[in-house]
Every structure is written in C-alpha cells, then in structure tokens.
Amino acid sequence: MSIAQRILDRFRVSRHTGLYFTGLVILSIWTLLRIGLLVRCWSQTEAAPADLAKVFLSGLALDLAAVPVLLLPTAIWVAAAPARWFQSRASRWILVGEYFLVVYGVLFGVVAEWLFWDEFEHRFNFIAVDYIVYTQEVLTNIGESYPVVPLLCGLFVLASAIVWPTRHIVLAVQAKPDSWHDRLAHLPAWLGYTALVALWIGPAITDMSRNSYLNEVAKNGPLSLVEAFYDSTLDYEAFYATRDPDDVFGRMHDELTTTNAKFTSDDPFNLERLVTNAGRERQANVVIVLVESLSAEYLGSFGNTRGITPHLDKLADESLVFTNFYATGTRTVRGMEAICLSIPPTPGCAVIKRPSKTRFPALFDMFQQRGYDTTFLMGGNAYFDNHRGFFEKQGCRVLDRSSFRPDEIHFANAWGVCDEDLFGMTLREADEQHRQNRPFCFLTLTCSNHRPYTYPQVIDTPSGASREGAVKYTDHAIGEMLRKAKEKPWFDNTIFVIVADHCASSAGKTPVPAHRYHIPMFVYAPKLVRPGKFDGLCSQIDVGPTLLGLLNFTYRSQFFGSDVLQRSPNRAFIGTYQRLGMLLPEHLTVLDVKRKNAAYMVASDEVQPPEEIDEQRLARAIAYYQSASQLLKRAEQAAEHERTSSGEQRTVAVQKHVANAPAIARAPR
C-alpha cells in the first residue's frame, strides 16, 4: 500500500478530498511564485518581518478566494455525479484530466505573471486586460520575444511530474459512497468564502503597505486580472475626493487665467477661453513624433553616458529642449490623450480607448479650421487601442500598416513596420500635401522601441538583444528622417516635435514614482524656433497650447494645459489608471480610490518619502481632476443628447451644447 493511499485511508472523509488536495497544490504553486517575486524586488522593499507576515497572510487570503472559483467546474461534477457515473472508468479519466489541466493552467499563469513582472514589475493589471483583448499582436509579440515551444513543453513535463505521483489521491475518492446531501453540503461553503473575500476581505487587504512592491507581491494574479476587467472606467465622483463644484471651477478659472486668454461665458462651470497670440499667424507644417518608451534617462543630453542616442543628443543642441517634462501616464494612449485633448489623466482607461461616440474638442480642430491636412500615422494596426475610431472621429486621416505599399516595408514585427519605414511613409505623405499646396499636421507613432526589440540590422547592437539596442535604432531612424527632411522643399516651414509617449518602466517604491515619468521633448525648426532649454516643470497636456503659441494661433479651447513659454504653470500631471498625481517642484500629491489621498516629498535622489498632506496642494489637484472628469462626462452626455435629437449637425452642435450645458450638480465632499 502506497503512502498516499495510507494517508487517504486515515483522513479521507468525502469525495471532495481530491478537490481540497488540488487546491492545496494550487496554493503551494502560488506561494512559490510570491516568494520568487519577493526575491526579485527584495532590494526595493526594505521589508520588516511584520511586513512579510502581512504579505503572505494577505496573499493567502486572496489565493483562498481564487481557488474555489478555479475549481468550480470540477466541484460541480464531484457533487452532482451519481455514484455509478462517478465510479466509472470514464470518470477516472475526467478527474485526472481536470487535475492535470488545472495544474498546467496554474503553472502557465505563473510563467505569464513572471514575464509580465519582468516587463512592468506589477501583477496582472489593466495592461494585461488590453493584452488579452488584442490577442493577435500579443501572441505574435510573445512568439518573437520568448521560446514559446520549449516553455510549453517544459510546463507539460513539470505538470506531469506533479500530477502523476499524486493522481492516486484524486482517484481514491471514487471509492467513497457519499450520499447526495453530503456531497451537496460542500458547495455553499465552497462558494461562501469566495463571496466573503470579494465583498469584504479583498478590498481591505490589497493596500496593506506603503511600499507598492509589497502590495503587488501580495496580490493574486487571476483575481487582479478579473478586477482589472471591471475597473476599465472609474467614476471620479464615486471613488475620489471631491470638493464643492463652485470651489473647483473657481480654482480652475484662476489656474487657467492668462493675459492673452479671455473666458467666453459668464457660466462659472464653462472653461472655454479665447486665446489670442500676438503677431502674424504662421501657416507652418507640424510633425509630432510620438516615440515609444523613450525615458529621459536613455539620452546623453539628460546625463546618460552609454552613447545610445547620438542623433537625439546632437538634435538637443539645435532644438528647444524641455528638460523638466513629464508623461501623464504609463501607456501610449495616455500620452496621445494628453497631447491631443490637453487634459489630465482621468481615472480608468484613457479617453482614446473609450467606446464613446463623442467627438471631443482637440488640438487637430485648430489646424482643420485653417485648412490643414491632419493625419495620424502608425506602423501597426490602427484598430489597436481604438486608434482608428478615435482619430477618425476627430476628423483625421488614419494611415497604418495596411496603408504601406509592398515596396515600402523592409522590416516588421508583431507591433508593426520598423521606424525607418514609418518615417518613410511620413515623408511621402508630407511630399504629397506639399504638392497639393496644403499645410499639414501629422502625429506619427513609432513602435520599434518595444519588446521584442527587433529592427533592421543597421546599427552595431544585434536586433532583439535589448531595449538599449531598440533605443539606439529608434535614435538612428529619427536621425535619418530629419536628414532626409532637410532636403525637402517644405522643411524650412515645418516644426518637428519629438516627444516620448511614456517611460520604459513605471515601477517604483511608491505608488506613483515621479522619476518614472520623466521624458524628453524637443521642438526642432531651425528657421522658426530658436534653440535653447526650458527648465520649467510641465507635462504632455502642455504640448498643444505651447505649440499653438509658437504658431501665434488665435483659438477657442477648453484645454487644461498651458503655453508654458508664455506662463509656466510649474506643475505636471502623472498617474496610473487608478492613482492620479499632481507633481510640483518638490511635492507630489496623489489621489486614490476610496477617497484616499497621499503626499510625498520628491527628493533629488528620486526617493519619495511620505509627508503630511498640504490642503492647498490637495485642493489644487482635486480641482484639476474633478473638473476634467466632469467636463468629459458633460461632453459625453451632450453627444448622447445630440444623437437622440433629429436633423442637427452633430459635430458642431456637441461642442456648443457642452459650452452652454446647465450648471453641474454639487458633488459630495
């Protein structure tokens, strides 16, 4: 008699014993993952024994909530199957097969979480949801980045090594002749704990430490993934600290008041302004290059000594460089949202990704009103992250991977054609617009600086070797684009804006580590913009107003950003899809769900120790985020109103309706 059988003979109480053993195996695997992740980030945690106890107790509670859901199909079969069926040969195969599939699936999830942590230093979150939605790109990317077949085969061997020696424990329960009421009695308890954790325990323990690494390690990956599905949009008023709307919009009037801007309405809840820039308007072309994952720390002009951005470093001497410039978020769509709409990062998914049919007032409006061609260009598929839907609704042409001629693609990977080919199409489109004597405003999104970091072998770093190699290739591609552009007849009348979408990494010791949002921005136009440095604190929401100021445009807008060359606001907005931050020169105020707020001292060594919340800084942060969320909500409500009305021109009427909408109802404090 085997040891397993002896143990079963002594402790077996029902046919559910095999399920409980399977659950124990799952808990063991997840605990090993938690230990592994803790080891990986140990230097960032500074954890005391009490912190470690919290991590593992909290993690165990969450794991115990996930196990019953994961095993629910098997639990139903075990409880409902009549004895004759349950004890059949087919049932043996079903039990062992389900046991193997569960163990294999859990191991697969562990590997997926390990690789996800390698990229983002987080457990599954909102980004993972996007990756599931856009399966084709992600699967291709995984295939190009990792040895998938060896990994899957290795998981098969490991799962077999766990299942085969312990299969007797699962199968031995077939001999237990439980009555139907004994079998069904387990189900309420099986599901009751899950409900308890979901409704009470889970929310209470997800933020058990000030150190964000410890909070992440304590999480359960599958539960975090499910939670992220439901957190794609968040109602600001329901989850965040609010103030009286009169105070909020009064503060915003003070924040947005400048000598060259006049509010167009007496309505205190209307932020539309007429911005008048002195001098003759410049009908210059604009090319905004949004560079994937270009952290400021990669550039020699920002202190890097590895020499991986020689072209951008040379460009820094010939451009207006914004040295204290920050991304608003950790995703490409956040950077786009800030640049195109000039709003802080509202909670939930970015506006660009929302399925709303609303046409929001955007930067492109100012150019379209002047007869410009406005085009969004990318090397990948424009349906990704709703790029096509958003930009077409904003009145832009959209050119993506399908827009390239066969002879224009020399290299491509999962995320799209290489940056050199993308810039080739950008130059081709600029030539065509110039031939038609039409000014143009382009937004070009690069993708080569993204895992799997593959590119044409035109630099000395092997393709696919590292992110630094991808950065060096993108730097090369930008240098080549500008070299070719200088030979074009439209070059002298064109402003190039080179700006990153976000940093390469967003993880840190605090929930919103400010140094992980520091990115470069260059404005390059030798005949139009004087080179120099602007050291004021600003962020991507300021790109549009500053660019329009350089062009001397007079325009109406509800932008939250500022023309920093006219008046520096000396603040930046940074955040995740859940945490919202306002960065000042030495302070960071963070708004979080459940109306939690926090403040940090931003020290020169990039460590952010917590500090006491300053009420004035908190009120200022709330004013920006609350008013932005409310105005977006009003725009969506106005668009819905226009869709239900008949016979009106919607695109113009929506903006008019927003400007003249009734006063906002008072929100709870």
N, C-alpha and C positions, 0 to 999 in steps of 0.2 A: 504494500500500500504506500502510495507516494505521500510526501509531507503535506502537499496541498490537499490531498484527499483527507488526511487525518485532521487537518485544521478544519476542513469543511464539516466533517462528521461531528466535530465538537461544537462548532459555532454556527452551523447553518440553521437559520430559523425560517426562511421562506425562499420562494423562487426569485425574490428581489435581491438576494445576496450578491448575485453576479453583477447586478447593476451598481450596487454600492461599491463593489470591488473595482469596477470600471471607473466609477467616479474617483476612487482613491488614486488610481493610475493617472487620471487626468490632473488631479490636484498636485500630484508629485511632479509631473512634467511642467506645469505652470510655475510651481515653486522653483524648480531648477532654472527656468527662464528668468524669473525675478532675481534670483541670485546672480545669474550671468549679467543681466542688465545693471545690477547694482555694482558689480565689479567693474564694468565698463566705465561707469560715470563716478566711481568712488572718489576720485580726486576733486570732483565738483560738489560733493555733498556735504563734507565736513560733518558727518552724521555721528551723533552720540548714541550710546546703547538704547536709550529711550526712543530715539528717532527710528532706529532699526526695528524695535519691537512694534512701533506703530505701523511701519511699512508692511511688515509681514502679517500682522493681525488684520490690518485693513485689507490687504491683498487677499488673505484667506477668506474674509467675509464676502468679498466680491466674487472670488472664484467659486465659492459655495453657491452663490446666486446663479452663476452661469451654468454650472454642471447639470442641474435638473432640466433646464431648457435644452441643452445639448443632447441629453439622453431621453427626452420626452417620447420620441417615436418608439424607442425600444421599451420604455416603461409602459406604454400603452399596449404593446404586443404582449409583454410579460404578464400584465394584469388581466388582459381580456381573453387571451388564448385558452380554449378549453384544454383539459389535461391531455386528451387524446392527441390533439394537434401539437401541444407544447412538448410532448414527449416523443414526437416522431423524429425520424432521421432528417427530414427537411428542416424541422425547427432547429436541429443542431447546426446545420449549415447557416441558417438565418442568424442564430445567436453569435456564432463565431465570426461570421461575415460582418455583422454590425459592430462587433467588438473591434475587429481589425480596421474597419472604415473609420470608426470614431478615433482610434489611436492614431491612425495615419493622418486623419484630418487635423487632429490637435498638433501633431508634430509638424505638419505643413504650415499651420498657423504660427507656430513658434518660429520656424525659419523665416516666414514672411515678416513677422514682427521684428526679428533680429535685423533683417535687411532694411526694414523701414526705419528702425532706430539708427542704423548706420547712416541713413540719408538725412533724417530730421531730428534725431535724438528725442523722439516722442513715441508713446504708444499710439495705436491706431487712432486717428482723429479725422477732422473734416477733410484733410487732404486724401486720406485713404478712401473716403467715400467717392471723391472725384475719380480716383484711380479705378474704382470698381465700375463707375458709370461709363468711363471712356476705356473700355476693355481692349479694343484693338491696339491703340497706341501703347497702352501699358504692357500688354503681353509681348508686343514686338520689342519694346524697350527692355523688358526683363530678359527676353531671349538674347538680346545683343549685349546685355550687361553681365549676365551670370551664366555659369554652366548648368543649365536647367536640367538636362537629361541626367547627368551624374547626381545632381541634388535629389531628383525624384527617385532615382534608383537607390540612393543611399537611404532615403526616408523609408522606402519599401523594406529594405534589409533591416533597418532599425525597428520599424513597426513589427515586423515578423519576429524579431528577437525578443520583443516584449510580449507579443500575443501567444506565440507557440508554447512557451514553457508554462504559461498561466491559463491556457484555454480550459484546463480541467475545472478551474474554479467557476468559470462561466457555465460550463456544460453540466457540472454536477448538480446544479439546482433543478435540472429537469426531473430528478427523482423525487422532489418534494411535492406531495399531493395536497397543496393548499386548497382550501375552499374558496369559492368566488368572493365571499365577503372579506376574507383575509387578504386576498390579492388586491381588491379594490381599495382596501383601507389605507394602503400606502400612498395612493395618488394625491389625496388632499395635503398630506404632509410634504409630499414631493414638490408640490407647486406652491404651498403656503410660504415657505421660506423665501422663494424667489420673489413673490409679491412683497414680502416684508422688506427685503433688501432694496427692491426697486423703489418703493414708496418712502422708505424712511432711512434705512441704514446707509444705502449707497450715497445719496446726496450729502449725508453728514460726514462721510469719511474720505471723499475724493480730494479735499484740500486740507490734509491733516498736518501740513508743514509749510513753513515759509520758503523752503527750498523746492523749486519746481521740479528738479530731477527726482527727488524723493517722491513727490506726488505722482509723477509719471510712472516710476517703478512700481508703486503700489497699485496701479490700475490693472484692470483685466482687459486684455486686448479685444476680445469679441464684444464685451459689454460696451467698451468705449466706441467701437465701430457702430453698434446699434444706436448709441446715444448721439453720435455724430449725424446719423441719418435724420434724426428728429430735431437737431439743432441747426439745420441749414439756414433758417431765418429766425431772428430773435426780435421780439417787440421791445423796443427800448423802454417804453413807459412801464412795461410789465416786469422787467428784470433789473433795471438800473436806477441809480439815484437820480431823482428829478428835483427841479425847483419850479416855482410858480412861473408860468409862461410869460407873464409881464416882466419879471426879472430877467428871464432867459433872453428874450428878444431885446430887452433894453440893453443888456450887456453886449449882445451881438451888434446892435446899432453902434455902440461905442467902439467895438472891435473893428468894424468894417468902415468906419468913417475916415475919409481921407480928404485932402484939399481938392482933389480932382474928381471926387465921386459924390453924386447927389442922389438921395433916395427918391424914387419916382412916385411914392404913395405916402399918404398920411397914416395908412394902416400900420400899426406898430408891429404886426406879425408878417409884414411884407419886407423882405430883404433885397428886393430888386433895386439896383442902382444904375444911374447913367454915369459911366466913367469917361471922362474927357481927357485925352492926352494932347498936350500942346505940340505944335509942329505939323508938318505935312505927313499924311499917312504914307507909309512905304508899302508898295504893292510887291513885296518881296516874297519869294517862294520859301517854304518851310519844309524841312525834312527832319522829323523826330525819330531818332533811332533808339528804340527801347531794347536794351541789352540784357539778355537773360543772366541772372545771378551774378552780377558784377559788383562784388563787395569793394568798398573803397580800399580795403587792406591789400588788395591784389596789385594796386597801382604804385609804381615808383614815385609818382608825384604826390602820393599820400604816405610815403615812408617805406614801401616795400623795397627790399634790396635784392630780390631774386631775378630781376630783369625780365619779367614775363610780359610786360606791356610797353615795349619801346615806342610803338606808334602813338599810343594814347599819352605817354609821358612827353613826347615831342609836341603833340597837339595841345597839351596843357600850357605850353609857353606861347601858343598862338591863339588861345581862346579865353573867353571869360569863364573862369572856373569857380564853381560853388563848392567851397571847401567844407562847409558845415551843413551838409544837405542829407536828408533822411527819407527813406522809403516809408510809406504809410503802412505796409503790411509785409507778409511773407509769401505772397503769391503774385503771379504775373497780373491776374485780373485786378488785384488791389492797386498796383501801380497804374494800370490803364484807367481804372475808375478815378483815381486822384488826378491824373493828368487831363483826362477828357472832361470830367464833371466838376473838378475843383471842390471836392467835398471830403471831409474826414472819413475814416473807415467806419461806417456804421456796422452794428453787430450782425452776425450771421454771414451769409455769403455775400460777395461783392455784388453791387448793382448790375454789373455786366452779366452776371450769371443768372440773375433772377428771371423767371419766365414772364415777367410783366410785359405788357404790350405798350408801356408808357414810353414816349419819346421825351427824355429829359433834356433841358437846356444844356448845351455842351459847347466846348471850345470850337468844334467844327462849324457851329452856327455862324460864328463871327466871320469865318472865311467863306462860307457858302453865300452869305449875304453880299459879298463883294465879288462873286463870280468865280471863286476858286474851285478847282477840282479837289475834292477831299477823298483820299484813298487810304484804306488800311491794307497793309501787305504783310504776309507771314509765309514761312516756308512749310508749315504743317497744314492740317485740315482745319478750315475755319469753323466747322461745327463744334470743335473742341472748346469747352468753357463758354459756349454760346457767343463766340466772337462774331460770327456772321449775323446772327439775329440782332445783336446789339448795334453793330456798326451800320448795317443796312437801315435799321430804324432811325439812326442818326443822319441818314441821307448820304452815307459814304459808299463808294465802290469798295468791294472786298475782293482782293486777289490772294489766292492761297496756292497750295501745291498743285491743284488742278489747273491753275492759270499759266503754268510754265509750259513753254514749248519743249518737246523732247530733247532738242539740242541744247537747251539751257540748263539741264540738270546734269551735273558732273559727279555729284556725290549726295547721298541721302541716307538717313537712318530712321528710326522709329518716329522721331519727332518732326521730321521734315527735311527739306533740302538744306544743304550747308549754307553758311552765312555768305560766302562769296557768291553763290548762285542767287541768293535772295537779293543781295545788293546789286547784282547784275540786272535783275528784273526792276529794281527800284530806279536805276539809271535809265533803263529802257523806257519806263513809264514817264520819267521826267522829260526825256527827249521828246516823247510824243506830245505831252502837254505843251512844251515849249514850241513845238512845230505848229500847234493849233493856236499859238499866241495866248495861252490861258495860264494864269498863275496856278500853283498847286501847293497843297498842304498834305504831306504824307506822314503816316505813322507806320514805321517798319519794325516788326518784332523779330528779333533773332532767336535762334534755338540751339546753336552748336555747343554753347556752354551749359550742357545738360547731360546727365548720365544717359547714354553710355560713353560720353565724351569722345565720340568718333568724328573724324573730319578728314579731308583730303591731306595727304602727306606732303604738305608744302612748308612745314616748319620742322625744327630739329627734334621735337618731342614726339615719340611714337603715338599714333592715333589710338585712342581708347585706353591710354595708360593712366591718366589722372585728370583731375579738374584743372590743375595748373596748365596742362597741355591745351585743354579746351579754351582756357582764358587767353593763352598765347595765340591760338589760332584765331579766335574772335578779334583780338587786337590786330592781327595781320589782315583780316578781312576788312576791318574798318579802315585801316591804313590804305589798302588797295582801292577801296571805294572812293575815298577822298582824293587819292592820286588821280584816278580816272575822272572824277567830277571836275577837277581843276581844268581839264581840257574841254569842258562843255561850255557852250555859249551862255548858259543860264547860271553858271557857278557864281559869278560876281554879285548876282542879285538873289542869293539863296542863303538862308540861315539854317545851319545844321545844329540840332540839339541832340547831344549824345548823353543818354541818361540810363541808369540801371532800373530794372523793374523791382528788384529786391536783392537782399544779400544771399550768399550761397548757403548760409546756415542761420537759423533763428533761435537756437537753443542757448540757454544761459542759466545762471544760478537763480535769477529772479524771473517772475512770470513774463515780463516784457523787458528783456535785456537791451538797453538802448544802443550799445555798441554794435549789436547785430542788425541794425537798421541803417547804418552809415554807408551811403553810396555816393558815387561821383556824378556830377553833371557838368558838361562842357557846352558852352554856346560858341559856335565857331562860324564866323562870317568875316573874313579878312577885310572886305570892303564896307561892311556895315556895322560891326560891333568891335569896339576897342578891347584888346586882350587885357586881362587883369585877374584879380581874385576878389571874390565876395565872401567874407568870412561870417556873415550873419547866419543865425540859426533859422533854417527853413526846411520845407519838405515838398513832396511831389504835388500837393494841392496848389503850390505857388507857381508851378511851371506855366500854366495857361495865362494868368494875369501878367506875369513878368514878360512872357513872350509878346503878348498883345501890347504891353507898354513899349517894348523895343521897336514895335512896328508903328507906334503912335496911333493905334486904332482908337476910335471913339465907339463905345458899345454899351449895351444894356446887359446886365448879368445878375445872377444870384450866387455867384461864386463865393466860396468861403476863403479862398486863397487871396494872397496879396501880391501886388507888384513890388517885390522886395527891393528893387533898385530905387523906387520912389519912397517907400517907407518900410523899413524892416520890422516885421512883427516879432522877431526874435523868439520864435516858438516853432515846434514841429509836432505833427501828429503821427503816432506809431501805434500799432496794435495787432492783435490776432483776431480771429473771427469772433472771439468772445471777450477778450480783455481790450480795453480802449485806453490809450495813454496820451497825455499831453506833456511834451518834453520842453522844459525851459533850460537855460544855460547850466544850471546846477541842480535841477529838481525834475523829478518825473512823478506825475500824478496818474494813477491807474484806476479806472472804473471797471467793476466786475459785476457778474450776475449776482442775484440775491441782494442787490443794492449795497454790495461791499465796495469799499474804497481803500486805497493804499497809497503811500507816498514813499519815494526813495530819493536818497541823495546820490546824484550822479557824480562820482569822483573821477579824477584824472586817470586812475588805474583801471577804469571801466568796471569796478565793483560798485554795486548799488546797495548800500546798507539802508534798511528801512528807517524812516523818520516820521515824526508826528505830522499829521495831515494839516496843511495850511488851508483855512476855509476860503480865502480869496482865490488861491490857485485851484482849489476844488470847484468852486462856483464857476470859474472861467472855463474849466474843462467840461463841466456839465452843460454850460451854455452852448458850446460848440456842438457837442454830440447830440444833445436833446433837440436843438433847433434843426440840425441836419436831418435827424430821423423823422421829425415831424413834417418838415418840408417835403421829404421824399414820399412820405405817406400821403400828403396832400396832393402831390403830383399824380400818384397812382390813383387816388380817389377821383381826381379831376378827369384823368384819362378814362376811367371806367364810366364816369358820368357822360363824357362825350361819346363813348361808344354806344351808350344806350339811347342817346338823342338821335334825331334824324336830320339829314340834309345839311350838316355843317361841315366846314373844312376843319378836320380834326387837328392837324399838326400845329396850326396857328392858334386855334381855339383853346387847346390844352394849356398852353403857356399863359394865355390871357386869363383863363379860369384860375390857374394857380396863383397868379398875382392878385386876383380880386376875390379869392376864396374867403369865407367867413372866418372870424377870429377862432383860434384854436381853443378847444375846451381846456380848462385848467387840469393839469396833471397832479397826481398826488405827490406830496413832498417825500 
